[in-house]
Protein backbone atom coordinates (compact mmCIF):
# COMPACT_ATOMS: atom_id res chain seq x y z
CA UNK A 1 0.00 0.00 0.00
CA UNK A 2 1.24 3.49 -0.89
CA UNK A 3 2.02 5.74 2.07
CA UNK A 4 -0.58 8.32 1.00
CA UNK A 5 -3.24 5.62 0.70
CA UNK A 6 -2.35 4.30 4.14
CA UNK A 7 -2.52 7.80 5.59
CA UNK A 8 -5.88 8.48 3.97
CA UNK A 9 -7.40 5.29 5.35
CA UNK A 10 -6.00 6.03 8.79
CA UNK A 11 -7.36 9.59 8.75
CA UNK A 12 -10.78 8.54 7.48
CA UNK A 13 -11.15 5.79 10.10
CA UNK A 14 -9.49 7.51 13.05
CA UNK A 15 -12.75 7.93 15.00
CA UNK A 16 -13.55 4.23 14.66
CA UNK A 17 -10.02 3.19 15.61
CA UNK A 18 -9.98 5.62 18.56
CA UNK A 19 -13.16 4.15 20.01
CA UNK A 20 -11.81 0.61 19.89
CA UNK A 21 -8.38 1.55 21.27
CA UNK A 22 -9.75 3.71 24.09
CA UNK A 23 -12.25 1.04 25.08
CA UNK A 24 -9.44 -1.53 25.24
CA UNK A 25 -7.15 0.75 27.27
CA UNK A 26 -9.82 1.41 29.90
CA UNK A 27 -10.96 -2.23 29.89
CA UNK A 28 -7.41 -3.33 30.72
CA UNK A 29 -7.18 -0.77 33.54
CA UNK A 30 -10.66 -0.38 35.10
CA UNK A 31 -9.18 1.81 37.84
CA UNK A 32 -9.06 4.62 35.29
CA UNK A 33 -12.83 4.97 35.59
CA UNK A 34 -12.55 5.33 39.35
CA UNK A 35 -9.92 8.05 39.00
CA UNK A 36 -11.11 10.02 35.98
CA UNK A 37 -14.72 9.01 35.33
CA UNK A 38 -16.67 9.62 32.12
CA UNK A 39 -15.02 13.00 31.57
CA UNK A 40 -11.60 11.34 31.59
CA UNK A 41 -12.79 8.67 29.19
CA UNK A 42 -14.07 11.29 26.73
CA UNK A 43 -10.77 13.18 26.98
CA UNK A 44 -8.78 10.00 26.36
CA UNK A 45 -10.94 9.24 23.31
CA UNK A 46 -10.31 12.73 21.95
CA UNK A 47 -6.57 12.48 22.59
CA UNK A 48 -6.41 9.11 20.83
CA UNK A 49 -8.00 10.68 17.76
CA UNK A 50 -5.37 13.43 17.87
CA UNK A 51 -2.57 10.83 18.07
CA UNK A 52 -3.99 9.00 15.06
CA UNK A 53 -4.46 12.19 13.06
CA UNK A 54 -0.88 13.36 13.58
CA UNK A 55 0.35 9.86 12.77
CA UNK A 56 -1.65 9.92 9.54
CA UNK A 57 -0.21 13.28 8.48
CA UNK A 58 3.35 12.16 9.22
CA UNK A 59 2.83 9.06 7.10
CA UNK A 60 1.17 11.07 4.31
CA UNK A 61 4.36 13.07 3.72
CA UNK A 62 6.72 10.27 4.80
CA UNK A 63 8.18 12.35 7.61
CA UNK A 64 8.31 10.68 11.04
CA UNK A 65 9.60 13.92 12.61
CA UNK A 66 6.06 15.30 12.48
CA UNK A 67 4.86 12.53 14.80
CA UNK A 68 7.98 12.62 16.96
CA UNK A 69 7.63 16.38 17.45
CA UNK A 70 3.97 15.94 18.32
CA UNK A 71 4.74 13.31 20.97
CA UNK A 72 7.38 15.62 22.46
CA UNK A 73 4.80 18.43 22.55
CA UNK A 74 2.26 16.23 24.35
CA UNK A 75 4.94 15.04 26.78
CA UNK A 76 5.81 18.63 27.73
CA UNK A 77 2.13 19.44 28.22
CA UNK A 78 1.57 16.42 30.48
CA UNK A 79 4.67 17.23 32.51
CA UNK A 80 3.45 20.80 33.02
CA UNK A 81 0.19 19.37 34.37
CA UNK A 82 2.10 16.98 36.66
CA UNK A 83 0.48 14.02 34.89
CA UNK A 84 2.15 10.65 34.40
CA UNK A 85 3.33 9.61 30.95
CA UNK A 86 2.25 6.01 31.60
CA UNK A 87 -1.20 6.53 30.11
CA UNK A 88 0.25 8.08 26.95
CA UNK A 89 2.72 5.24 26.53
CA UNK A 90 0.00 2.62 27.08
CA UNK A 91 -2.13 4.37 24.50
CA UNK A 92 0.64 4.44 21.89
CA UNK A 93 1.40 0.75 22.48
CA UNK A 94 -2.26 -0.13 21.91
CA UNK A 95 -2.38 2.03 18.79
CA UNK A 96 0.70 0.23 17.45
CA UNK A 97 -0.59 -3.24 18.19
CA UNK A 98 -4.10 -2.55 16.91
CA UNK A 99 -3.04 -0.87 13.67
CA UNK A 100 -0.42 -3.49 12.90
CA UNK A 101 -3.06 -6.20 13.24
CA UNK A 102 -5.63 -4.22 11.24
CA UNK A 103 -3.38 -3.36 8.31
CA UNK A 104 -1.24 -6.52 8.51
CA UNK A 105 1.18 -6.56 5.57
CA UNK A 106 -0.38 -3.50 3.89
CA UNK A 107 1.33 -0.94 6.07
CA UNK A 108 2.21 -2.56 9.38
CA UNK A 109 5.95 -2.01 9.01
CA UNK A 110 5.62 1.74 8.49
CA UNK A 111 3.07 2.13 11.26
CA UNK A 112 5.25 0.19 13.69
CA UNK A 113 8.32 2.25 12.77
CA UNK A 114 6.59 5.61 13.25
CA UNK A 115 4.90 4.66 16.51
CA UNK A 116 8.04 3.20 18.03
CA UNK A 117 9.97 6.34 17.11
CA UNK A 118 7.30 8.29 18.95
CA UNK A 119 7.54 6.01 21.98
CA UNK A 120 11.31 6.43 22.01
CA UNK A 121 10.71 10.16 22.37
CA UNK A 122 8.91 9.46 25.65
CA UNK A 123 12.12 8.00 27.06
CA UNK A 124 14.19 11.06 26.21
CA UNK A 125 14.64 13.82 28.81
CA UNK A 126 12.07 16.57 28.48
CA UNK A 127 13.70 19.66 27.04
CA UNK A 128 13.09 22.82 29.03
CA UNK A 129 11.22 25.43 27.02
CA UNK A 130 13.19 28.61 27.58
CA UNK A 131 11.77 32.10 27.25
CA UNK A 132 11.57 33.63 23.78
CA UNK A 133 12.28 37.06 25.26
CA UNK A 134 16.05 37.09 24.96
CA UNK A 135 17.75 40.18 26.33
CA UNK A 136 20.58 39.74 23.79
CA UNK A 137 18.29 40.23 20.79
CA UNK A 138 17.38 43.61 19.25
CA UNK A 139 14.47 45.54 20.81
CA UNK A 140 14.09 43.03 23.62
CA UNK A 141 13.72 45.74 26.26
CA UNK A 142 10.78 47.04 24.26
CA UNK A 143 9.44 43.50 23.81
CA UNK A 144 9.66 42.82 27.54
CA UNK A 145 7.79 46.05 28.37
CA UNK A 146 5.14 45.25 25.77
CA UNK A 147 4.73 41.71 27.07
CA UNK A 148 4.37 42.83 30.69
CA UNK A 149 1.76 45.43 29.79
CA UNK A 150 -0.44 42.96 27.95
CA UNK A 151 -0.05 40.40 30.72
CA UNK A 152 -1.45 43.05 33.07
CA UNK A 153 -4.32 43.77 30.69
CA UNK A 154 -3.07 47.27 29.78
CA UNK A 155 -3.78 47.15 26.06
CA UNK A 156 -4.01 50.91 25.48
CA UNK A 157 -0.74 51.53 27.30
CA UNK A 158 0.88 48.82 25.17
CA UNK A 159 -0.49 50.57 22.07
CA UNK A 160 0.98 53.89 23.23
CA UNK A 161 4.35 52.16 23.77
CA UNK A 162 4.36 50.87 20.20
CA UNK A 163 3.21 54.18 18.74
CA UNK A 164 6.02 55.97 20.56
CA UNK A 165 8.52 53.44 19.17
CA UNK A 166 7.29 54.21 15.65
CA UNK A 167 7.51 57.95 16.28
CA UNK A 168 11.08 57.47 17.52
CA UNK A 169 12.03 55.78 14.23
CA UNK A 170 11.58 52.04 14.87
CA UNK A 171 10.49 50.35 11.64
CA UNK A 172 7.24 48.41 11.39
CA UNK A 173 9.23 45.41 10.16
CA UNK A 174 11.38 45.42 13.28
CA UNK A 175 8.34 45.74 15.53
CA UNK A 176 6.77 42.71 13.85
CA UNK A 177 9.91 40.56 13.99
CA UNK A 178 11.52 41.71 17.24
CA UNK A 179 8.49 42.52 19.41
CA UNK A 180 5.24 40.94 18.24
CA UNK A 181 6.68 37.64 17.04
CA UNK A 182 8.76 36.73 20.12
CA UNK A 183 5.94 37.89 22.41
CA UNK A 184 3.48 35.59 20.62
CA UNK A 185 5.93 32.71 20.92
CA UNK A 186 6.31 33.47 24.60
CA UNK A 187 2.58 33.56 25.38
CA UNK A 188 2.30 30.28 23.49
CA UNK A 189 5.09 28.79 25.61
CA UNK A 190 3.37 29.87 28.80
CA UNK A 191 0.10 28.31 27.66
CA UNK A 192 1.87 25.09 26.66
CA UNK A 193 3.48 24.83 30.09
CA UNK A 194 0.18 25.61 31.84
CA UNK A 195 1.29 28.98 33.23
CA UNK A 196 -1.48 31.01 31.58
CA UNK A 197 -5.06 30.15 30.65
CA UNK A 198 -6.60 29.94 27.20
CA UNK A 199 -8.45 33.17 27.96
CA UNK A 200 -5.20 34.98 28.78
CA UNK A 201 -3.57 33.73 25.58
CA UNK A 202 -6.60 34.79 23.52
CA UNK A 203 -6.64 38.24 25.11
CA UNK A 204 -2.92 38.68 24.42
CA UNK A 205 -3.29 37.61 20.78
CA UNK A 206 -6.40 39.71 20.16
CA UNK A 207 -4.66 42.73 21.69
CA UNK A 208 -1.64 42.35 19.44
CA UNK A 209 -3.91 42.02 16.41
CA UNK A 210 -5.66 45.24 17.46
CA UNK A 211 -2.32 47.05 17.90
CA UNK A 212 -1.09 45.79 14.53
CA UNK A 213 -4.24 47.22 12.92
CA UNK A 214 -3.36 50.67 14.28
CA UNK A 215 -0.13 50.56 12.30
CA UNK A 216 -1.83 50.06 8.92
CA UNK A 217 -1.77 53.76 7.95
CA UNK A 218 2.03 53.49 7.92
CA UNK A 219 2.00 50.16 6.07
CA UNK A 220 -0.28 51.32 3.24
CA UNK A 221 1.83 54.39 2.46
CA UNK A 222 4.22 52.31 0.32
CA UNK A 223 4.03 53.02 -3.46
CA UNK A 224 2.19 50.26 -5.29
CA UNK A 225 3.99 47.88 -7.68
CA UNK A 226 0.93 46.39 -9.33
CA UNK A 227 1.44 42.85 -8.01
CA UNK A 228 -1.42 41.03 -6.27
CA UNK A 229 -1.38 38.43 -3.52
CA UNK A 230 -4.25 36.42 -2.05
CA UNK A 231 -3.67 35.15 1.50
CA UNK A 232 -5.87 32.66 3.37
CA UNK A 233 -5.80 30.14 6.18
CA UNK A 234 -6.91 26.70 5.03
CA UNK A 235 -10.20 25.21 6.21
CA UNK A 236 -10.33 24.49 9.99
CA UNK A 237 -7.31 26.72 10.62
CA UNK A 238 -8.18 29.46 13.11
CA UNK A 239 -4.68 30.80 13.84
CA UNK A 240 -4.27 33.71 11.48
CA UNK A 241 -1.77 36.14 12.98
CA UNK A 242 1.27 34.65 11.25
CA UNK A 243 -0.39 34.96 7.86
CA UNK A 244 -1.52 38.49 8.70
CA UNK A 245 2.12 39.42 9.38
CA UNK A 246 3.29 37.87 6.10
CA UNK A 247 0.56 39.70 4.22
CA UNK A 248 1.57 43.00 5.81
CA UNK A 249 5.16 42.43 4.71
CA UNK A 250 3.94 42.11 1.12
CA UNK A 251 1.96 45.34 1.59
CA UNK A 252 5.11 47.06 2.88
CA UNK A 253 6.82 45.93 -0.31
CA UNK A 254 4.15 47.60 -2.46
CA UNK A 255 1.90 44.64 -3.27
CA UNK A 256 -1.89 44.82 -3.34
CA UNK A 257 -3.03 42.08 -0.98
CA UNK A 258 -6.36 40.33 -0.49
CA UNK A 259 -6.38 38.88 3.00
CA UNK A 260 -9.17 36.34 3.54
CA UNK A 261 -8.34 35.35 7.14
CA UNK A 262 -9.09 32.17 9.03
CA UNK A 263 -10.93 29.02 7.99
CA UNK A 264 -11.44 29.88 4.32
CA UNK A 265 -13.31 27.35 2.11
CA UNK A 266 -11.25 26.23 -0.90
CA UNK A 267 -13.97 27.25 -3.35
CA UNK A 268 -13.88 30.82 -2.05
CA UNK A 269 -10.10 30.94 -2.48
CA UNK A 270 -10.38 29.77 -6.09
CA UNK A 271 -13.08 32.33 -6.84
CA UNK A 272 -11.06 35.32 -5.62
CA UNK A 273 -7.88 34.07 -7.33
CA UNK A 274 -9.75 34.23 -10.61
CA UNK A 275 -11.48 37.53 -9.93
CA UNK A 276 -8.41 39.53 -8.88
CA UNK A 277 -5.89 37.77 -11.19
CA UNK A 278 -3.49 37.15 -8.31
CA UNK A 279 0.23 36.63 -8.89
CA UNK A 280 0.77 34.76 -5.61
CA UNK A 281 -1.39 32.64 -3.33
CA UNK A 282 -0.22 32.33 0.29
CA UNK A 283 -1.82 29.55 2.36
CA UNK A 284 -1.28 29.16 6.07
CA UNK A 285 -1.71 26.28 8.48
CA UNK A 286 -0.23 25.73 11.93
CA UNK A 287 -1.20 22.10 12.62
CA UNK A 288 -0.48 19.10 10.34
CA UNK A 289 -4.07 17.72 10.63
CA UNK A 290 -5.36 20.94 9.10
C-alpha positions, 0 to 999 in steps of 0.5 A, a space after each residue: 500500500 502506498 504511504 498516502 493511501 495508508 494515511 488516507 485510510 487512517 485519517 478517514 477511520 481515526 474515529 472508529 479506531 480511537 473508540 476501539 483503542 480507548 475502550 481496550 485501554 480502559 478495559 485493561 485498567 478499570 481503575 481509570 474509571 474510578 480516578 477520571 470518570 466519564 469525563 476522563 474517558 471522553 478526553 482519552 478518546 479525543 486524545 487518541 484521535 489526535 494521536 492517530 491524526 498526527 500519525 496519519 499526516 506524518 505518514 502522508 508526507 513520509 516524515 516521522 519527525 512530524 509525529 515525533 515532534 507531536 509526541 514531544 509536545 504532548 509530553 511537555 504538556 503532560 509534565 506541566 500538568 504533573 500528569 504521568 506519561 504512563 497513560 500516553 505510553 499505554 495508548 501508543 502501544 495499543 495504537 501500534 498493536 491494533 493498527 499493525 493487526 488491522 493493516 497486517 502486511 499493507 502498512 504494518 511495518 511503516 506504522 510500527 516504525 513511526 509509533 516506536 519512534 514516537 515512543 522512544 521520544 517518551 524515554 528522552 529527557 524533556 527539554 526545558 522550554 526557555 523564554 523567547 524574550 532574549 535580552 541579547 536580541 534587538 528591541 528586547 527591552 521594548 518586547 519585555 515592556 510590551 509583554 508585561 503590559 499585555 499580561 497586566 491587561 493594559 492594552 491601550 498603554 501597550 499601544 501607546 508604547 508601540 506608537 512611541 517606538 514608531 515615532 522614535 524611528 523604529 520600523 514596522 518590520 522590526 516591531 513585527 519581527 523583534 516585538 510581536 513575534 517573540 511575544 506571541 511565541 512566549 505567550 504560546 510557551 506559557 500556555 503550553 506549560 500551563 502557566 497562563 489560561 486559554 483566555 489569557 492567551 486569547 486576550 494577548 493575541 487579540 490585543 496584538 492584532 488590534 495594535 497591529 491594525 493601528 499601524 496600517 496607515 504606515 504600512 499602506 503608504 508604500 508606493 504600489 507595484 501592481 502585483 497582487 497576492 491572495 492570503 488565506 488560512 486553510 479550512 479548519 485553521 483558526 490561527 491567522 496572525 502569522 499569515 496576517 504578518 506575512 501579508 503586511 510584509 507584502 503590503 510594505 513591499 508595495 503589493 496589493 493584498 487580499 487577505 481572507 483570514 481564518 478558515 477559508 473554504 477552498 472554493 472561495 479561495 479559487 473564486 477570488 484568485 480568478 477575480 483579482 488575477 493574483 500573482 501569488 497565493 499564500 496559504 497558512 496552516 499551523 497544525 499538520 491535521 489541518 
